Amino acid sequence: MDGLFSKIIENYDINTNTKNVRNTKGYYIIGQNDGESYQLRKSTESDEHIILRHKLQGYLVENGFLNIEKIYATKTGMMFSQMGDQRYILCDHIAGHEANFGDRAELGMIMSKLAEFHQKSCGLDIVSEPFVAQNLKLRLQKMQSELALLRKKVIMSKGLSDFDLIFLKNYDHYERNIHVAANLLDKADYQQKFQNTTAQNMFTHNMLKKETIVIKDGEVFITALAGVCVDHFSADIAQVINKYIKYTEGQRINVTEIINMYSDSGHIKMDADDYKIILARLLIPSSFLGAAKEYYAKKRSWAPGALISELEQEVGKKVIISEYIEPLACFCGTQI
């Protein structure tokens, strides 16, 4: 046990004589003799978000949703420990296996539990503006402007790098995706749905991947709630679908079947417009724009190979993604 850990853990009501400690993946796992185990890890969340997260956890438990990791308060009632500029939180360690998105039965359990999470998060007290997701229509407008500005800079520059050529070659595809997504949101009356979401304070996870979903004793546990905010449930569904494409290959489950796993759970009532919003989210070129912004923020004389590789990988997936979500586009009456 190192000195930093010992100093931090003194802030908590844990029996320091009855634990074994492992430092793994950048955080501590603390095992207790009674079978309980905890994690002590760094947090980049603001003080306010950690407090909100703790409040949400209590609200979920009150509503019968127990399958989350819980944050524990210090002896003085603080939800985190402060060591210099760094915050640390103590939470449950759920000893299970990472989610297997390629297992149909397990994926069905995940979608059902996710729907329950969304349903039982509704109704928390008023949430301040910083913890409400950006309106998706505004986000698309901003992305379109950013892409157009980058394209203009590339065209006006002297000479074209390999990155420039890849960017320009694929620009039209991603710009069109933004237009299709915006039209889908208009057809789905997204503005009203987003307003309804904020009115009831439904929370989404926003960091869903195999590492943040744990399966223990046949139960699905949702962990790592550092990204929770108020948003339309389609945000998490689209994220699961994107991860499913990433984690699997070959013959995949139909995209609409994954969405139906969520809707058939009975926790959230969905309509055809919700399918349109999910499709819109799947068309958003976040990774393409992100790689381009990172590259063009650097000096033009320096062409990092990692960023070129990242962009190549992203555009290499566009056909796979388009083909996979085509059935959803057909369901929504949209061409992609």
C-alpha distance (Angstrom), angle and dihedral (degrees) to the residues before:
residue distance angle dihedral
M1 . . .
D2 3.80 . .
G3 3.78 125.6 .
L4 3.81 95.5 -108.3
F5 3.80 92.4 54.4
S6 3.81 92.3 47.2
K7 3.79 91.3 50.6
I8 3.82 93.7 49.4
I9 3.79 96.7 43.7
E10 3.80 91.0 54.3
N11 3.81 86.0 73.8
Y12 3.82 91.0 66.1
D13 3.76 133.8 70.7
I14 3.80 95.5 -116.9
N15 3.79 123.6 132.5
T16 3.79 100.6 -114.1
N17 3.80 92.0 -163.6
T18 3.80 96.8 60.1
K19 3.76 106.1 52.5
N20 3.77 142.1 86.3
V21 3.77 117.4 -147.0
R22 3.81 130.3 -151.7
N23 3.78 125.4 -175.1
T24 3.81 105.5 -147.2
K25 3.82 135.7 156.6
G26 3.77 90.3 -3.1
Y27 3.81 97.5 -54.4
Y28 3.79 138.5 79.4
I29 3.80 123.9 -108.8
I30 3.78 111.4 -155.4
G31 3.81 116.8 -161.7
Q32 3.79 121.3 -162.1
N33 3.78 128.4 -153.9
D34 3.80 90.2 -121.8
G35 3.81 90.6 61.9
E36 3.79 96.8 -101.9
S37 3.78 118.3 125.0
Y38 3.78 134.8 -170.0
Q39 3.77 141.2 -167.9
L40 3.77 125.6 -134.2
R41 3.79 110.6 -163.7
K42 3.77 143.6 155.0
S43 3.78 119.4 -95.2
T44 3.80 129.4 -156.3
E45 3.81 91.3 -169.2
S46 3.76 120.9 117.3
D47 3.79 118.7 -107.7
E48 3.80 88.9 -108.9
H49 3.81 93.8 52.3
I50 3.81 93.3 49.6
I51 3.81 88.9 51.9
L52 3.82 90.8 47.7
R53 3.80 90.3 48.5
H54 3.81 90.7 52.5
K55 3.78 90.4 48.2
L56 3.81 90.6 50.6
Q57 3.79 91.5 48.8
G58 3.80 90.8 54.5
Y59 3.79 91.4 46.8
L60 3.82 92.2 50.7
V61 3.81 92.0 49.6
E62 3.81 90.3 49.5
N63 3.82 87.8 53.3
G64 3.79 91.9 51.6
F65 3.81 99.3 -100.3
L66 3.80 102.2 130.3
N67 3.81 101.0 157.4
I68 3.80 98.8 97.6
E69 3.76 135.3 91.8
K70 3.77 112.1 -102.7
I71 3.80 128.4 -139.9
Y72 3.81 115.7 -133.3
A73 3.77 125.8 -143.8
T74 3.79 124.5 -126.2
K75 3.79 121.8 -113.5
T76 3.81 87.8 -90.6
G77 3.80 93.8 50.9
M78 3.80 97.9 -102.1
M79 3.82 117.8 142.6
F80 3.82 92.1 -141.1
S81 3.78 141.5 22.8
Q82 3.79 119.1 -119.6
M83 3.81 119.3 -145.4
G84 3.77 109.0 175.1
D85 3.81 107.1 -55.9
Q86 3.81 93.0 -20.4
R87 3.81 127.4 92.8
Y88 3.79 123.3 -152.6
I89 3.78 127.8 -165.7
L90 3.79 130.6 -161.7
C91 3.80 114.7 -144.7
D92 3.80 141.1 153.9
H93 3.78 119.9 -68.2
I94 3.79 106.7 -142.8
A95 3.79 106.3 -157.0
G96 3.79 104.5 -150.3
H97 3.79 137.7 102.2
E98 3.79 128.5 -74.8
A99 3.80 116.1 -97.3
N100 3.80 116.2 -85.7
F101 3.79 104.8 -143.9
G102 3.80 89.8 -176.0
D103 3.81 92.5 64.0
R104 3.81 108.0 88.7
A105 3.80 95.0 -153.7
E106 3.80 93.1 47.2
L107 3.81 91.6 46.9
G108 3.80 89.3 52.6
M109 3.81 90.1 52.6
I110 3.79 90.6 49.3
M111 3.81 93.9 51.5
S112 3.80 92.0 47.3
K113 3.80 92.7 48.9
L114 3.80 90.4 46.7
A115 3.80 90.7 54.3
E116 3.79 89.6 50.1
F117 3.81 90.1 50.1
H118 3.81 90.6 53.5
Q119 3.79 93.6 45.9
K120 3.79 96.3 48.4
S121 3.81 94.1 44.9
C122 3.82 91.1 64.7
G123 3.77 119.6 106.1
L124 3.80 102.6 34.7
D125 3.81 114.9 147.4
I126 3.81 119.7 -81.4
V127 3.79 111.3 -56.0
S128 3.80 120.3 -144.4
E129 3.80 119.9 -113.1
P130 3.85 98.0 -104.1
F131 3.81 89.7 64.3
V132 3.80 95.9 52.6
A133 3.82 114.9 91.6
Q134 3.78 119.6 -114.5
N135 3.78 114.5 -92.8
L136 3.81 105.2 -96.2
K137 3.81 94.0 -134.7
L138 3.79 90.7 55.4
R139 3.79 89.8 46.8
L140 3.81 91.4 53.8
Q141 3.81 91.7 48.7
K142 3.79 90.3 51.8
M143 3.82 92.4 47.6
Q144 3.78 91.8 50.4
S145 3.81 90.9 51.8
E146 3.80 92.4 47.2
L147 3.80 93.3 49.7
A148 3.81 92.3 47.6
L149 3.81 91.3 49.7
L150 3.81 92.1 50.4
R151 3.80 91.0 49.0
K152 3.81 90.8 51.3
K153 3.81 91.2 51.5
V154 3.80 91.8 49.5
I155 3.82 93.4 49.6
M156 3.80 91.6 48.8
S157 3.80 94.4 47.4
K158 3.79 124.4 100.0
G159 3.78 109.8 -107.4
L160 3.79 127.2 -7.4
S161 3.79 125.2 -106.2
D162 3.80 124.1 -149.3
F163 3.79 87.7 -100.1
D164 3.82 91.2 52.0
L165 3.79 91.4 52.9
I166 3.81 93.4 50.3
F167 3.80 90.7 46.4
L168 3.81 94.4 50.4
K169 3.80 94.0 43.2
N170 3.80 91.9 56.1
Y171 3.80 100.1 32.4
D172 3.82 96.1 97.0
H173 3.82 92.4 53.2
Y174 3.79 93.9 55.2
E175 3.80 94.8 39.8
R176 3.79 88.8 54.0
N177 3.81 89.9 49.7
I178 3.80 88.8 57.0
H179 3.82 91.4 51.7
V180 3.81 92.2 47.8
A181 3.80 91.0 47.8
A182 3.81 92.0 50.0
N183 3.83 91.1 50.1
L184 3.80 90.4 50.0
L185 3.79 90.8 53.3
D186 3.80 90.8 51.3
K187 3.81 91.6 50.5
A188 3.79 90.8 47.8
D189 3.82 94.2 49.8
Y190 3.80 87.6 -124.4
Q191 3.80 92.9 173.9
Q192 3.80 91.5 64.3
K193 3.79 92.9 44.3
F194 3.79 91.9 50.1
Q195 3.79 89.4 48.8
N196 3.80 89.9 52.4
T197 3.80 89.9 49.4
T198 3.79 93.3 53.3
A199 3.79 91.4 44.3
Q200 3.80 91.5 59.1
N201 3.83 95.7 33.9
M202 3.78 98.0 -128.4
F203 3.80 111.2 -175.5
T204 3.79 127.5 -142.7
H205 3.80 126.7 -162.7
N206 3.84 100.0 -136.7
M207 3.82 96.1 -171.4
L208 3.78 101.2 69.9
K209 3.80 115.7 155.0
K210 3.78 136.2 126.4
E211 3.81 91.4 -82.8
T212 3.81 94.5 55.7
I213 3.82 96.5 47.4
V214 3.80 113.9 69.6
I215 3.81 127.0 -168.2
K216 3.79 113.7 -151.4
D217 3.81 124.9 170.7
G218 3.81 90.6 -17.1
E219 3.81 92.9 -52.3
V220 3.81 128.2 115.2
F221 3.81 116.4 -128.5
I222 3.80 122.9 -168.9
T223 3.80 112.5 -145.7
A224 3.81 140.6 171.8
L225 3.79 98.5 49.7
A226 3.80 94.2 179.2
G227 3.81 91.8 118.9
V228 3.79 101.5 47.4
C229 3.78 116.4 136.9
V230 3.79 140.3 147.4
D231 3.81 109.9 -80.8
H232 3.80 143.9 130.5
F233 3.81 111.3 -74.0
S234 3.81 90.7 -119.4
A235 3.82 88.1 79.2
D236 3.80 92.2 70.0
I237 3.81 94.7 39.5
A238 3.80 91.6 53.8
Q239 3.79 90.0 47.3
V240 3.82 91.8 53.6
I241 3.82 90.6 49.1
N242 3.80 91.3 50.3
K243 3.80 90.5 50.3
Y244 3.80 90.8 46.4
I245 3.81 89.5 56.7
K246 3.80 89.8 47.6
Y247 3.81 96.3 48.0
T248 3.81 98.8 42.2
E249 3.78 137.8 53.3
G250 3.77 138.8 -178.5
Q251 3.79 117.8 28.6
R252 3.77 108.0 10.9
I253 3.78 135.2 -170.0
N254 3.80 111.2 -93.7
V255 3.79 111.2 -93.1
T256 3.80 92.7 -126.3
E257 3.80 90.1 53.8
I258 3.80 90.2 59.6
I259 3.80 90.3 52.1
N260 3.79 89.8 47.1
M261 3.81 89.4 54.3
Y262 3.79 85.5 62.6
S263 3.81 97.7 42.5
D264 3.82 94.9 42.7
S265 3.81 90.8 57.8
G266 3.80 88.7 81.4
H267 3.80 94.7 -133.5
I268 3.82 98.8 102.8
K269 3.80 126.4 33.1
M270 3.80 110.3 -134.6
D271 3.79 132.7 -172.2
A272 3.81 135.8 -169.5
D273 3.80 91.1 -88.1
D274 3.81 90.6 61.2
Y275 3.81 88.8 57.8
K276 3.81 88.6 54.3
I277 3.80 91.2 52.6
I278 3.81 91.1 50.1
L279 3.81 89.8 51.1
A280 3.80 90.4 49.0
R281 3.79 90.2 54.0
L282 3.81 91.3 49.5
L283 3.81 89.5 55.6
I284 3.81 95.6 53.2
P285 3.84 108.9 114.2
S286 3.80 96.3 -142.6
S287 3.82 96.6 144.1
F288 3.82 94.1 44.9
L289 3.79 92.3 50.0
G290 3.80 92.5 42.1
A291 3.80 93.2 54.4
A292 3.80 91.4 46.2
K293 3.81 94.1 49.0
E294 3.80 91.4 49.1
Y295 3.80 92.1 49.2
Y296 3.79 97.0 46.3
A297 3.80 91.8 45.5
K298 3.80 87.5 66.5
K299 3.78 128.3 72.9
R300 3.78 112.4 -72.8
S301 3.79 90.2 -132.4
W302 3.78 90.8 63.3
A303 3.81 117.8 69.6
P304 3.82 110.0 -176.5
G305 3.78 109.9 -152.1
A306 3.81 92.0 -146.2
L307 3.82 91.7 63.3
I308 3.79 92.1 47.7
S309 3.80 89.2 50.4
E310 3.81 90.8 48.2
L311 3.80 91.6 52.8
E312 3.81 91.9 46.1
Q313 3.80 90.6 52.0
E314 3.79 91.4 48.8
V315 3.80 96.2 50.7
G316 3.80 89.2 42.2
K317 3.80 89.1 62.7
K318 3.81 96.1 49.8
V319 3.82 95.2 90.0
I320 3.81 92.2 46.2
I321 3.80 91.7 49.7
S322 3.81 93.7 44.8
E323 3.80 91.8 50.8
Y324 3.80 92.6 46.5
I325 3.81 96.0 50.9
E326 3.82 93.9 41.3
P327 3.85 92.8 98.1
L328 3.81 89.1 55.2
A329 3.80 90.0 49.1
C330 3.81 89.7 51.9
F331 3.81 90.2 49.6
C332 3.81 88.8 51.8
G333 3.82 92.7 46.5
T334 3.81 92.4 -118.4
Q335 3.78 134.1 128.2
I336 3.79 117.7 -137.9
